[in-house]
Amino acid sequence: MTTTGWTASLFDAAPSAPALDLDAITRGLNPGQRESVFHDDGPALVLAGAGSGKTRVLTTRIARLIGAQNVAPHEILAVTFTNKAAGEMRERIAKLLGHEPKGMWCGTFHSLGARMLRGVAPLVGREQNFTIYDEDDTLGAIKRVMEKRKLSPTQFAPKAIISAISSAKNALVSPNEYARTARDTFTMAVAGVYSDLEVALQQTNAVTFDDLLVLPVRALETDQQLREHYQRRFRYVLVDEYQDTNAAQYRFVQLIGGLHGNVMVVGDDDQSIYGWRGADIRNILDFERDFPGARIVRLEENYRSTPNVLALANAVIAENTERRGKTLRATRPEGEPVTLIETLDERDEADFIAETILTRMAKSDLARRDCAVLYRTNAQSRAIEDAFRRRSIPYRLVGAVRFYDRREIRDLMAYLKLVANPADDEAFRRAVNVPKRGLGDATIALLVEKAALEGKPLLEIASRLDVIASLRPAARGAIDEFVTLVHRLRAAAVDASVDELLRDLVQAIRYADHLRAEGPEGQERIENVREMIAGAAEVVADEGGEVGLTPLDHFLQSSTLVAGIDKLDPNADAVVCMTMHNAKGLEFPLVFVCGLEDGLFPLARASEDPSQLEEERRLFYVGITRAEEKLYLTCAEQRRRNGELMVSMPSRFLKVITPSLAERGMTARAKHEGRGGFSGLGSSRAGGDASWGRTGGGAGTPAPRRSGGPYGSSAYNDRPNNIPFETAPPGGFSAPNRRDKMPNPEDESQDAPSFTPGERVKHAKFGSGTIAELTGSGRDTKVRIDFDDEEIGRKTLVLAQAKLEKGWE
């Protein structure tokens, strides 16, 4: 194979620049940071504790290599875990150098993998204009493979199969290897789907998100010339968040950095929290095994949090055994103590959080964006959202529906994907009936059958006169109109910008009229389309001449790889609500970590697995260390689980929290209506046993009915609305008095079945259909379903009342 495609324009000369003022950029570095920055050749492991300034270390070292050591920017590969972090890193390096480090590769593993793959696609059976399938695209492809193999989605959940295949790919297990080890019914079913999926992906010139790691590794392993080329080019490799690397990412680093050995990895074994998706903590614990003679540097000075927060963090993480060991040291002066609060239930917990935010904002210059509420599972957001809405507190949910997952955006993206990659059958299936063209299932089935028979893409089949001649006139005209539009846009995409393409597309299919016909909600969708066009106008294909991406290719790639956290606007004045996984890398003056009960945090499944329990404790450590100034920990005596109020037990992680590490309190409702259940946690005694349940209920048992309680005698219902919090005494924990209704027993469970767009469901009256969209939250959640029966069409239902069954075909 000729290597011209991936060697052209590699070594663009950097512009002449003034000499780097090394003293200025390294002034103020502590000893550990200085040792890292001035490390030259050879491997190095930087154990960077939370808030220890690791980004400064990475950017300053790169600036020093370029500006003082005469290393060319194109000889540096810098890997981060979010696009936001990559952007910040590039900006900081440019500021330190006084110019852009042209030619340097800096990005996430997946974005760098995609960039490399564009140049070497033929080596792995793809063309340069391949489509990157997101989760919904992959789910659609999986379901079609399952249909061909006659696998029932009720017996084998498609999402479970996706998860199994994803785990195999990230562990670099091929379809053949997986098939050899398959022993039970499920793994044997997965093996067949995995094998067929790989064939389908090649036929449609598509890759999954996981393939962006797996395929570059495969190319590097099998093509010696390619491997040596990249090894010669990248003399220095720097990897951030190394503790979160999986087998494929580890192998990628090993292959690229194997020649020079100048690999510096920065990470924190105490923040390794992604084992559930393949991350291997052994990669950082055993770094010296893979890179002998590596220098080890510890960054233990914390610039983020107060001493009280760090004392708690150190005490919590010291319970883990799978760690190298380090102790965070505060550089900030003393601050407020950590506060541990017992609440009655999730409503009481949410009310406490909301009232505390309002109170602290009224007494200081605290802004809403300075506040974060962290929880273990997304289901916990329901009560918190309700409490915020009742008080008109603006909030943002990180990890909710992404902009590019909205139905109207996915419709237009399907067109763009098909324009960029005519072999993308998943895009064809979605776009061909947006808006509705009167094409029935029989017409699409005929095209699919013909395409499968000839091994051709759907668009190619739909373009052939001999095929569409057999269709009824109306369908023939609709197909012809659709194919003509796609080919016209494809020709225009050679020169046109993405926003121009979108304007042309929206006008051609009269999409605004289609959305407007949906009523008031359609107007919001039209605004989203306008935002999409505006965003596309800002896309610049800044790929350094490496593989020559078109603006459309670049737009599709960047929109697919963007993460929810990358779009978090730091200037939006709203409280941030998210899981602790999503909070990684962020920091806030005021943080609430809620739901600290056994079975919820840590999760029940971690109880019998020491390694999982340690990962859950590391996640708690991550949550604690997000707090800059004030940290609240909350737990509830009882919580709704599966529609029933259940007695809770405090998290085992709280046992290490002595009175010297946190002040303690109870909400008024917990004090007056609860069981006094904090025991040691709620008192001033040192070393309390952190147990509740003195009325006999254990973890996961129904809460006993009691006179005056929310589910007690009718005498309670005759009382005025309760006051949820007592007025706090000096040094106390309660928010100002307020009156509110008690929760109703019929309120939905936090563990109610979750649904996602694209999922197949069945309704007792309307039959089977596909979820198009979910809006709202809690009991107000609405679900829009496209039912298979065309006479029923799309209907909007209240999820709590719809009684949907999952997984129907």
C-alpha positions in Angstrom: 0.0 0.0 0.0 1.2 3.5 -0.8 1.7 5.6 2.4 1.1 8.9 0.6 -2.3 9.3 2.3 -0.9 9.5 5.7 2.5 11.1 5.3 1.6 14.2 3.4 1.9 17.5 5.3 3.0 15.9 8.5 5.8 18.2 9.3 4.6 21.7 8.7 7.1 24.1 10.0 6.0 26.1 13.1 6.1 29.9 12.7 9.1 31.7 14.0 8.4 32.7 17.6 10.2 34.7 20.3 12.3 32.8 22.8 10.4 31.3 25.6 10.8 33.0 29.0 11.2 29.7 31.0 11.6 31.4 34.3 8.3 33.2 33.9 6.3 30.2 32.9 7.7 28.0 35.7 7.6 30.6 38.5 5.5 29.4 41.4 5.7 25.7 40.7 6.0 23.5 43.7 8.8 20.9 43.9 6.7 18.0 42.5 5.4 20.1 39.7 8.9 21.4 38.8 10.3 17.9 38.7 7.5 16.9 36.3 7.9 19.9 34.0 11.7 19.5 33.8 11.6 15.8 33.1 13.2 15.3 29.7 13.5 11.8 28.2 12.4 8.4 29.5 9.0 7.3 31.0 7.4 9.1 33.9 4.4 8.5 36.1 2.9 11.6 37.7 0.5 10.7 40.5 -1.5 13.9 40.6 -4.0 14.2 43.5 -7.3 16.0 43.0 -6.8 19.8 42.6 -3.0 19.5 42.5 -2.5 21.5 39.3 -1.9 18.6 36.8 -3.1 20.6 33.8 -0.5 23.3 34.6 2.1 20.6 34.7 1.1 19.1 31.4 0.8 22.4 29.5 4.0 23.9 31.0 6.0 20.7 30.2 4.8 20.8 26.6 5.6 24.5 26.3 9.1 23.9 27.7 9.7 21.0 25.3 8.7 23.2 22.3 10.1 26.6 23.4 13.2 25.5 25.3 14.1 22.0 24.1 13.5 22.7 20.4 11.0 19.8 20.1 8.8 20.3 17.0 5.1 20.6 17.9 4.3 17.7 15.4 6.5 15.4 17.5 4.1 15.7 20.5 1.0 13.7 21.1 -1.1 14.8 24.1 -4.2 12.8 25.1 -7.0 13.9 27.4 -10.4 12.4 28.3 -12.8 15.2 27.3 -12.9 17.6 24.3 -13.2 20.5 26.8 -10.0 19.5 28.5 -8.2 19.2 25.1 -9.4 22.7 24.1 -8.2 24.2 27.4 -4.9 22.5 27.0 -4.3 23.9 23.5 -5.3 27.4 24.7 -2.9 27.3 27.6 0.0 26.0 25.6 -0.6 28.7 22.9 -0.7 31.4 25.6 2.6 30.1 27.2 4.4 29.9 23.8 2.9 33.1 22.3 1.8 31.2 19.2 -0.2 28.1 18.2 1.7 24.8 18.4 0.9 24.0 14.8 1.1 20.3 14.0 0.7 19.0 17.6 -1.9 16.4 18.1 -4.0 17.1 21.2 -7.4 15.5 21.9 -9.3 12.6 23.4 -8.4 9.0 22.6 -11.5 8.7 20.4 -11.0 12.0 18.5 -7.3 11.1 17.9 -8.3 7.6 16.9 -10.8 9.0 14.4 -8.2 11.3 13.0 -5.7 8.5 12.5 -8.4 6.2 11.1 -9.4 8.7 8.4 -5.9 8.3 7.0 -5.6 4.6 7.2 -9.2 3.5 6.7 -8.4 1.0 3.8 -6.2 -1.0 6.2 -9.2 -1.9 8.3 -11.8 -2.3 5.5 -13.2 1.2 5.5 -13.2 4.3 3.2 -12.1 7.7 4.4 -15.7 9.0 4.6 -16.9 6.4 7.1 -19.8 7.2 9.4 -19.3 7.1 13.2 -22.4 5.4 14.7 -23.6 6.7 17.9 -25.5 4.6 20.5 -28.8 4.8 18.7 -27.3 4.0 15.3 -25.5 1.0 16.8 -28.7 -0.1 18.5 -30.6 0.0 15.2 -27.8 -2.1 13.5 -27.8 -4.6 16.3 -31.6 -5.0 16.1 -31.4 -5.7 12.4 -28.7 -8.3 12.9 -30.8 -9.9 15.6 -33.8 -10.0 13.2 -31.8 -11.8 10.6 -30.6 -14.3 13.2 -34.1 -14.7 14.6 -33.1 -13.7 18.1 -35.9 -12.4 20.2 -35.3 -9.0 21.8 -37.4 -10.1 24.8 -35.0 -13.0 25.4 -31.9 -11.1 24.6 -32.1 -7.4 25.3 -30.4 -5.5 22.4 -28.8 -3.1 24.9 -27.3 -6.0 26.9 -25.8 -7.3 23.6 -24.4 -3.9 22.8 -22.8 -3.7 26.2 -21.2 -7.2 25.9 -19.8 -6.4 22.4 -18.5 -3.0 23.6 -16.7 -4.7 26.5 -15.2 -7.2 24.2 -14.0 -4.5 21.8 -12.5 -2.4 24.6 -10.7 -5.5 25.8 -9.4 -6.1 22.2 -11.3 -9.4 22.0 -12.1 -10.2 18.3 -15.4 -11.8 17.2 -13.5 -15.1 16.7 -11.9 -15.0 20.1 -15.3 -14.2 21.7 -16.9 -17.1 19.9 -14.3 -19.5 21.1 -14.9 -18.6 24.8 -18.7 -18.4 24.5 -20.3 -21.0 26.8 -23.8 -20.1 27.7 -26.9 -19.1 25.7 -26.4 -15.4 26.0 -22.7 -15.3 25.1 -23.3 -17.6 22.2 -26.0 -15.3 21.0 -23.7 -12.3 21.4 -20.9 -14.1 19.5 -23.1 -14.5 16.4 -24.4 -10.9 16.6 -20.8 -9.6 17.1 -19.6 -11.4 14.0 -22.5 -10.3 11.8 -22.3 -6.7 13.1 -18.6 -6.4 11.9 -19.7 -7.5 8.4 -22.6 -5.1 8.4 -20.4 -2.2 9.6 -17.9 -2.8 6.8 -20.7 -3.0 4.2 -22.1 0.3 5.4 -18.7 1.9 5.8 -19.4 2.7 9.4 -17.6 2.4 12.7 -18.9 2.3 16.3 -17.6 4.6 19.0 -15.5 1.7 20.3 -14.0 1.1 16.9 -12.3 4.5 17.0 -9.9 2.8 19.5 -9.9 -0.8 18.3 -9.4 -0.2 14.5 -6.3 2.2 14.9 -4.8 -0.4 17.3 -5.4 -3.1 14.7 -3.9 -1.0 12.0 -0.8 -0.2 14.1 -0.3 -3.9 15.1 -0.6 -5.3 11.6 1.2 -2.6 9.5 4.8 -2.3 10.6 5.5 0.6 8.3 2.5 2.6 9.7 3.6 1.8 13.3 7.2 2.9 12.7 6.0 6.0 11.0 3.9 7.1 14.0 6.6 6.0 16.5 9.2 8.2 14.7 6.8 11.1 14.4 5.7 11.2 18.1 8.8 11.5 20.1 6.9 12.6 23.2 3.6 11.1 24.4 1.7 12.6 27.3 -1.5 11.0 28.6 -3.9 12.6 31.2 -6.3 10.7 33.4 -4.2 7.5 32.8 -6.1 5.7 35.6 -9.2 5.6 33.4 -7.5 3.8 30.4 -8.9 0.5 29.2 -7.0 -2.3 27.3 -7.4 -0.6 23.9 -6.2 2.8 25.1 -3.3 1.2 27.0 -2.3 -0.7 23.8 -2.6 2.5 21.7 -0.2 4.3 24.1 2.2 1.4 24.2 2.3 1.1 20.4 2.8 4.8 19.7 5.4 5.4 22.5 7.2 2.1 22.1 10.2 3.4 20.2 11.4 6.4 22.1 9.9 5.5 25.5 9.2 9.2 26.3 5.8 8.5 27.7 4.6 10.6 30.6 1.3 9.6 32.1 -0.6 11.7 34.6 -3.3 10.2 36.8 -4.7 9.5 40.2 -5.3 5.9 41.2 -7.7 7.3 43.9 -9.9 8.6 41.1 -10.2 5.5 39.0 -14.0 5.2 38.6 -14.7 3.6 35.3 -14.0 0.0 35.9 -17.6 -0.8 34.9 -16.8 0.3 31.3 -13.5 -1.4 31.0 -11.0 0.9 32.7 -8.2 -1.1 34.4 -6.6 0.5 37.5 -3.7 -1.9 37.0 -2.5 0.2 34.1 -1.5 2.9 36.6 -0.6 0.7 39.5 1.8 -1.4 37.3 3.2 1.4 35.1 6.8 0.5 35.9 6.2 -3.1 34.8 5.4 -1.8 31.3 7.9 1.1 31.3 10.9 0.0 33.3 13.0 2.7 34.9 10.1 5.1 35.0 10.4 8.2 37.2 7.6 8.5 39.8 6.5 11.9 40.9 3.7 12.7 43.4 1.7 15.9 43.4 0.1 16.1 46.8 -0.4 19.9 47.3 -4.1 20.7 46.7 -5.0 24.2 45.4 -8.7 23.6 45.2 -10.3 22.7 48.6 -10.1 23.8 52.2 -8.3 21.8 54.8 -11.6 20.5 56.2 -12.7 19.0 52.9 -9.3 17.4 52.3 -9.1 15.9 55.8 -12.4 14.1 55.1 -11.2 13.0 51.6 -7.9 11.6 53.0 -9.8 9.7 55.7 -12.3 8.2 53.3 -9.8 7.0 50.6 -7.3 5.6 53.2 -9.8 2.7 53.6 -8.9 1.4 50.2 -6.1 -1.1 49.7 -5.6 -0.9 45.9 -3.7 2.3 45.8 -0.2 3.6 45.8 -0.8 6.0 48.7 -0.6 9.7 49.0 -2.0 12.4 51.2 -3.5 15.6 49.9 -2.1 18.8 51.6 -4.2 22.0 51.6 -2.7 25.2 50.4 -5.8 27.2 51.3 -6.6 28.6 54.7 -9.1 27.1 57.1 -12.7 27.2 55.9 -16.1 26.0 56.9 -16.5 22.5 58.4 -18.0 19.7 56.4 -21.7 19.1 57.3 -23.4 15.8 57.5 -27.2 15.9 57.5 -29.8 13.2 58.2 -33.1 13.7 56.4 -36.4 11.9 56.6 -36.7 10.9 53.0 -35.7 12.0 49.4 -38.3 14.8 49.5 -36.9 16.1 52.8 -33.4 15.8 51.4 -34.2 17.7 48.3 -36.0 20.4 50.3 -33.0 20.8 52.6 -30.7 21.2 49.6 -32.9 23.8 47.9 -33.5 25.8 51.0 -29.8 25.7 51.9 -28.8 27.1 48.5 -31.4 29.9 48.8 -30.2 30.8 52.4 -26.5 30.8 51.5 -27.2 32.9 48.4 -29.1 35.4 50.4 -26.3 35.8 52.9 -23.3 35.9 50.5 -22.4 36.6 46.9 -22.8 32.9 46.0 -24.2 32.5 42.5 -26.4 29.5 41.4 -23.6 28.3 39.1 -21.4 28.0 42.1 -23.6 25.2 43.5 -23.5 21.5 42.5 -25.7 18.6 43.6 -24.1 15.3 43.1 -25.7 11.9 43.3 -24.9 8.3 42.5 -27.7 7.6 40.0 -29.7 9.8 37.6 -33.0 8.6 39.1 -32.2 10.6 42.2 -32.6 13.9 40.3 -36.4 13.6 40.3 -37.0 14.8 43.9 -34.3 17.5 43.5 -35.8 18.8 40.3 -39.2 19.0 42.0 -37.8 21.0 44.9 -36.0 23.4 42.6 -39.1 23.9 40.4 -41.3 24.7 43.4 -38.8 27.4 44.4 -38.1 28.6 40.9 -34.4 27.8 41.2 -32.9 27.5 37.7 -30.9 24.3 37.3 -29.1 22.2 34.6 -29.0 18.5 34.3 -25.7 17.2 33.0 -26.0 13.8 31.4 -29.6 14.4 30.3 -30.6 14.3 26.6 -27.8 15.7 24.5 -28.6 18.4 21.9 -27.6 16.0 19.1 -29.9 13.4 20.5 -33.1 15.5 20.1 -35.4 14.0 17.5 -35.4 17.0 15.1 -31.6 17.2 15.2 -31.2 13.4 14.6 -33.5 13.7 11.6 -31.3 16.3 9.9 -28.1 14.5 11.0 -29.4 11.4 9.2 -29.5 13.4 5.9 -26.0 14.7 6.5 -24.6 11.3 7.3 -26.2 9.9 4.1 -24.7 12.8 2.1 -21.3 12.1 3.5 -21.5 8.3 3.3 -24.0 6.9 0.7 -23.4 3.4 2.2 -24.9 4.4 5.6 -28.1 2.3 5.6 -29.1 3.4 9.1 -29.1 7.0 8.0 -31.1 6.1 4.9 -33.8 4.4 6.9 -34.3 7.4 9.1 -34.0 10.1 6.5 -36.2 8.5 3.8 -39.4 9.2 5.7 -38.6 12.6 7.2 -41.0 14.3 6.6 -43.4 11.5 5.8 -43.4 10.8 2.1 -46.2 8.1 2.1 -43.6 5.3 1.9 -45.1 2.3 3.7 -43.3 -0.6 5.4 -43.8 -2.7 2.3 -41.9 -0.3 0.1 -39.0 -0.1 2.5 -39.0 -3.8 3.0 -38.7 -4.3 -0.8 -35.7 -2.1 -0.9 -34.1 -3.8 2.1 -34.6 -7.2 0.6 -33.1 -6.2 -2.7 -30.1 -4.5 -1.0 -29.5 -7.6 1.1 -29.7 -9.9 -1.9 -27.2 -7.9 -4.0 -25.0 -6.7 -1.1 -25.5 -3.1 -2.1 -26.3 0.0 0.0 -30.0 1.1 0.2 -29.3 4.4 -1.5 -27.7 2.7 -4.5 -30.7 0.3 -4.8 -33.2 3.2 -4.5 -31.4 5.0 -7.3 -31.9 2.2 -9.8 -34.7 2.5 -12.3 -35.2 -1.2 -12.6 -36.0 -1.4 -8.8 -38.3 1.6 -8.4 -40.2 0.8 -11.6 -42.0 -2.0 -9.7 -43.3 0.5 -7.1 -46.6 2.1 -7.1 -46.5 5.6 -8.7 -46.8 7.6 -5.5 -43.9 5.6 -3.9 -41.9 5.8 -7.1 -42.2 9.6 -7.1 -41.3 9.9 -3.4 -38.2 7.7 -3.7 -37.0 9.5 -6.8 -37.5 12.9 -5.1 -35.5 11.7 -2.0 -32.7 10.2 -4.0 -32.4 13.3 -6.2 -32.1 15.5 -3.2 -29.4 13.4 -1.6 -27.3 13.4 -4.7 -27.8 17.2 -5.2 -26.6 17.8 -1.6 -23.8 15.4 -2.1 -22.5 17.4 -5.1 -23.0 20.6 -3.2 -21.0 19.3 -0.1 -17.8 19.4 -2.1 -17.7 23.2 -1.9 -20.5 24.3 0.4 -20.2 25.0 4.1 -22.3 22.8 6.5 -24.6 25.6 7.5 -25.3 26.2 3.8 -26.1 22.6 3.3 -28.4 22.6 6.3 -30.3 25.7 5.0 -30.7 24.1 1.6 -31.9 20.8 3.2 -34.4 22.4 5.6 -35.9 24.4 2.8 -36.0 21.5 0.3 -38.0 19.2 2.7 -40.0 22.1 4.2 -38.9 20.9 7.6 -40.0 24.1 9.4 -43.6 23.5 8.1 -43.4 19.9 9.2 -42.4 20.9 12.8 -44.8 23.8 12.9 -47.7 21.4 12.3 -46.9 19.8 15.6 -48.2 22.8 17.5 -46.5 24.8 20.3 -43.8 22.2 20.8 -42.9 22.4 17.2 -41.7 26.0 17.6 -39.1 24.9 20.2 -37.9 22.3 17.7 -37.6 25.0 15.0 -35.4 27.0 17.4 -33.2 23.9 18.0 -32.8 23.6 14.2 -31.8 27.2 14.0 -29.2 26.6 16.8 -27.9 23.6 14.8 -27.4 25.7 11.7 -25.7 28.5 13.7 -23.4 26.0 15.4 -22.5 24.4 12.0 -21.5 27.8 10.8 -18.8 27.9 13.4 -17.2 24.5 12.5 -13.7 24.8 11.1 -11.9 21.7 9.8 -8.7 22.4 11.7 -7.0 19.0 11.1 -3.6 20.4 10.2 -3.6 19.0 6.7 -3.2 15.5 8.0 -6.1 13.8 6.3 -8.0 16.6 4.6 -11.4 16.2 6.2 -14.2 18.1 4.5 -16.2 20.5 6.6 -19.1 18.1 6.6 -16.9 15.2 7.7 -15.5 17.3 10.5 -18.9 18.5 11.6 -20.3 14.9 11.8 -17.2 13.7 13.6 -17.2 16.4 16.2 -20.9 16.3 16.9 -20.8 12.5 17.4 -17.8 12.7 19.8 -19.0 15.6 21.9 -19.8 14.7 25.5 -22.5 16.2 27.7 -19.9 17.7 30.0 -18.2 19.4 27.0 -21.3 21.6 26.5 -21.5 22.7 30.1 -21.7 26.5 30.0 -19.7 27.8 33.1 -21.4 31.1 32.8 -25.0 29.9 32.9 -26.5 31.0 36.2 -28.1 27.8 37.3 -27.4 25.1 39.9 -25.7 22.1 38.3 -27.1 18.6 39.0 -25.2 15.5 37.9 -23.9 12.1 38.8 -20.5 11.9 40.5 -19.1 10.3 37.3 -20.1 13.3 35.3 -18.6 15.6 37.9 -15.1 14.3 37.4 -12.7 17.2 36.6 -15.1 19.9 37.8 -15.1 22.0 40.9 -17.6 24.2 42.7 -17.6 26.5 45.8 -20.6 24.7 47.2 -21.2 20.9 46.8 -23.9 18.6 48.0 -23.3 14.8 47.9 -26.6 13.2 48.5 -28.1 9.7 48.9 -25.4 8.3 51.2 -27.2 5.1 52.0 -26.1 1.5 51.7 -27.6 -0.1 48.6 -27.6 3.3 46.8 -24.1 4.6 47.5 -22.4 2.2 47.5 -24.6 0.3 45.2 -26.0 -3.0 46.4 -24.0 -5.0 43.9 -20.7 -3.7 45.3 -21.3 -5.2 48.7 -20.0 -8.7 47.8 -17.1 -7.6 45.5 -14.1 -5.9 47.3 -12.8 -4.3 44.0 -16.3 -2.8 43.2 -16.6 -1.5 46.7 -13.2 0.2 46.4 -14.3 1.8 43.1 -17.5 3.0 44.8 -15.3 4.5 47.6 -13.1 6.2 45.0 -16.3 7.7 43.5 -17.2 9.1 46.9 -13.7 10.6 47.1 -14.2 12.2 43.7 -17.5 13.7 44.9 -15.9 15.1 48.1 -13.0 16.7 46.2 -15.2 18.6 43.9 -15.9 21.0 46.8 -13.8 24.1 47.0 -15.3 25.8 50.1 -18.3 24.1 51.6 -19.4 20.4 51.4 -22.7 19.0 52.6 -23.3 15.2 52.8 -26.9 14.0 53.1 -28.6 10.7 53.7 -32.2 9.7 54.3 -33.8 7.4 56.8 -36.2 6.1 54.2 -36.4 6.3 50.4 -38.9 5.2 47.8 -37.7 2.0 46.1 -39.9 0.3 43.5 -42.9 2.4 44.5 -42.6 1.5 48.2 -41.1 3.5 51.1 -38.2 1.5 52.4 -36.1 1.9 55.5 -32.5 2.8 54.7 -29.2 2.2 56.4 -26.5 4.9 56.3 -23.6 4.3 53.9 -20.8 2.3 55.3 -18.5 5.1 53.9 -19.8 7.3 56.7 -18.3 5.2 59.4 -14.9 6.9 59.2 -16.5 10.4 59.6 -15.8 11.2 63.2 -17.1 14.4 64.8 -13.7 16.0 64.2 -14.2 15.5 60.4 -17.7 16.8 60.1 -20.4 18.6 62.0 -23.7 16.8 62.1 -27.3 17.6 62.1 -30.9 16.6 61.3 -33.7 18.3 59.4 -36.7 19.2 61.5 -38.7 16.4 59.9 -36.1 13.8 60.5 -35.9 14.9 64.1 -39.6 15.0 64.9 -41.0 12.3 62.5 -38.0 10.0 62.2 -36.7 7.3 64.4 -33.8 9.3 65.8 -32.0 7.0 63.5 -28.6 8.6 63.1 -27.5 7.1 66.4 -23.8 8.0 66.5 -24.0 10.0 63.3 -26.5 12.4 64.7 -24.9 12.9 68.1 -21.8 14.6 69.2 -20.3 11.3 70.4 -17.1 10.3 68.8 -17.0 7.0 66.9 -20.8 6.6 66.6 -21.8 3.3 65.0 -23.5 5.0 62.1 -26.6 2.8 62.2 -30.2 3.4 62.0 -33.1 1.1 62.2 -33.6 0.9 66.0 -37.4 0.5 65.3 -36.6 -2.9 63.7 -36.4 -2.0 60.0 -33.3 -3.1 58.2 -31.9 -1.9 54.9 -34.4 -2.5 52.2 -37.3 -3.3 54.5 -40.6 -1.4 54.3 -40.7 1.6 56.6 -43.0 1.0 59.6 -46.2 2.9 59.7 -46.3 5.3 62.6 -48.7 7.8 64.0 -48.0 11.2 62.7 -45.7 9.9 59.9 -46.3 10.5 56.2 -47.9 7.1 55.9 -49.3 6.9 59.5 -52.8 7.4 60.8 -55.4 9.8 59.3 -54.7 12.1 62.3 -51.6 13.2 60.5 -53.6 14.2 57.4 -55.8 16.5 59.5 -52.7 18.4 60.7 -51.5 21.6 59.1 -48.7 21.2 56.6 -45.5 20.3 58.4 -42.6 22.6 58.9 -39.7 20.6 57.3 -36.8 22.4 59.0 -36.2 23.9 62.4 -34.7 27.3 62.8 -31.0 26.5 63.1 -29.2 27.4 66.4 -25.7 28.9 66.1 -23.6 26.3 64.3 -26.7 24.3 63.4 -27.7 22.8 60.1 -31.4 23.7 59.4 -32.6 26.1 56.8 -35.3 28.7 57.6 -38.8 27.6 58.5 -41.2 27.0 55.6 -44.4 25.1 55.1 -44.9 22.5 52.5 -47.0 19.4 51.7 -45.8 16.0 52.6 -45.1 13.6 49.8 -48.0 11.5 48.6 -47.6 7.7 48.8 -48.5 7.3 45.1 -45.6 9.4 44.0 -43.5 7.5 41.5 -40.5 5.4 42.5 -37.0 6.5 41.8 -36.5 3.0 40.5 -39.4 3.2 38.0 -38.5 1.6 34.7 -36.4 4.0 32.5 -37.0 4.5 28.9 -34.8 5.9 26.1 -35.5 7.3 22.6 -35.4 4.6 20.0 -36.6 1.9 22.4 -39.4 -0.4 21.4 -42.4 -0.6 23.7 -45.9 -1.9 23.8 -49.1 -0.1 24.9 -52.2 -2.1 25.9 -54.5 -0.1 23.6 -52.3 1.2 20.8 -49.9 -1.8 20.3 -46.2 -1.7 19.6 -44.2 1.4 18.7 -40.9 3.2 19.0 -40.2 6.0 21.5 -39.4 9.2 19.6 -38.7 11.4 22.6 -39.0 11.9 26.3 -39.7 15.3 27.9 -40.2 16.6 31.4 -39.3 14.7 34.5 -40.7 12.9 37.5 -44.5 12.4 37.3 -44.6 15.0 34.6 -42.5 13.0 32.1 -44.2 12.7 28.7 -43.3 10.2 26.1 -43.9 10.5 22.3 -44.3 7.2 20.6 -44.5 6.4 16.9 -46.9 3.5 16.8 -46.6 0.9 14.1 -50.2 1.3 13.2 -50.2 4.2 10.7 -53.8 5.1 11.6 -52.6 5.7 15.2 -49.4 7.4 14.2 -47.5 9.5 16.8 -49.1 10.0 20.3 -47.9 11.8 23.3 -48.6 10.0 26.6 -47.9 10.7 30.3 -45.3 8.1 31.1 -46.5 7.5 34.7 -50.0 6.5 33.3 -49.0 4.8 30.1 -48.1 1.4 31.6 -45.7 0.6 28.8 -44.0 -2.7 28.4 -40.4 -2.7 27.3 -38.6 -4.6 24.5 -41.5 -5.3 22.1 -41.0 -5.8 18.4 
